[in-house]
């Protein structure tokens, strides 16, 4: 069998995997809110550590 | 005095004198919120954004209805065992600090396990332990830190919202197929002759076919449905030639590969669907945090306090209110039904219902109408009618609210498409007849080629991209449109009708002028001190404009409901209130609100309250009068008539004492004479007029809360820009027409190839994306240039 069939099969398989990943992402609501995440990722340990006198 | 701003909310804090932690605050409420945050190590809230907070409002008892399990059950998204999930709409969400504090809610309430903010929709989804924390406590805490959620009847009815994500799926699928088919058709584009291609082209072609099937039958299904609907109602909308083009493309391509004649046009087919969906997606932009469909339901509270015959208080749903029930209405609460006042002093603000700006006093036994807001302590009422039958809510039974404006509206694209479709079919028929005579073997080829190349992809893209972009530009300028059709409608307007109160006047502020004998310093000081004690809105307004005086304790102070105030200090007596109350009988009755003053039973004079008109009003009207018929229609009395005639161009029609129904009928009448009416209003009393008009714009001081159902919401600060917004809509229509011309140009080139029987897949694959992309580029650049002119 020619290598072209193998390559075609692989390329389609990879593409379909990504396509399924895309569908799952949409289904989980990752595309519903496209703004908040951009802010949220910039937060880190802003919470002030317990003060010593407590 | 040194100017200081509140560390929490950013308001002026120079006068309050409240400082804490070396920071100044405008009121105790703001200080308390700061104390809560700093005490819980959350003071970072103030580092992310300066003065991000809101002053917490008094909410004592307001959320008692959340004790009622029947009500709360419907608000929960998820409710199992001790885990509860609730989504709350919080209008105040506006910056990164808000996201941060709400997502760190569990630092304040350990029972909250997670909270997630959706900034676009201004909602927060909170998961919490329902056994340890009640929804009421949660809502109370949010309100205490200045993030009061907005819970209304609307939430109660809708329950869980279903999100429609189908357009994203379709777009993803079409894009995926488009890319893949392009790759697969590449070898044959290059037309390399040889055994290699001969051997593999069949598998390539059938793969392309496989990828196209879901594109045609799933991604493009909306076009077929819409075309079918259009044909059934005898309309040649733009989707008819598109559906025709897609089906011809698919059938011919399939036939070609089955009969082994050629590669077909699968690349053009998938590309076409992808671009069309892209346009659709672009136009679909909506303002998730705004609601354009509000009716009375979003104004009304879900629950009210009912007093049983034995005096026990309980919370019931608004819909469960029955005739004869006794209800308790608290300060600042809305009266949900028509009723009779039984106990307490009512001062009702009917501005929602009638547009009348001044609150009215009612005695026990008087009838109160639904939609009024109680401003003066607790009252008890007896119900006369249920919610649906009340005077205000009956307005919504008018037919206007049942017809959908979009169904009636015929867009520019659809108008063009009618002629376009007929022309294309004609050309196809002519070309086919010619070839039937000349060389019949090519006839079918030419017929399908014409239908393929004439598929109006570029035309269908012109409007979505132009209008979608204009929508976005206007949104940045705080003019929020419900959808892109509104722009086309706005361009056609020739009559503009304004509501008065709250629309052309600024909501709460008013101009106060004094007429009469000059008050001495002592008298003015006494007046100021007298007004200090009163909570009446007129007293508050008057108090704010008087000079500062030393605070003294009055010897005597008495408030006469509905009449005025009487006070004395060191043998000096003052009466403030209505004309008869202060002992002034004048034949000169003013229609404007006035407060009369007398000291020691000598009449001094009166303070008259005039409406304060929005900035740039007269300028705006001057600009508008050249092209439009103007009218001002008001629920108020005609006290402001002279003032308005001075301000506005002489042509402007002025109508006063108009009820909500009258406004609606007035617009209907104008429309029956062929006018295209733009209604600009603000309150629920304009709801009928806004729905009846061709375009209804609601003016809003705060776009996040309270605007009736409408086509567009305009931020009150941008009111004077209205003219330029209408102008830009007109320019947008011109851009669409120009891009139509551009796409016709491409169509002519394509038709030349098609008619002469030379259309090869390569030409189609070049022409189709080229025309689409150049339309997108053209419309985007021109609309952005237009947007720059706006200030």
Interface residues (C-beta under 8 A of the other chain):
Chain A: X4 X5 X8 X12 X15 X19 X22 X23 X26 X27 X29 X31 X32 X33 X34 X35 X36 X39 X40 X42 X43 X46 X47 X48 X49 X50 X51
Chain B: X41 X42 X43 X44 X47 X48 X96 X99 X100 X103 X104 X107 X117 X118 X119 X120 X121 X163 X165 X168 X169 X172 X173 X176 X180 X200 X203 X207
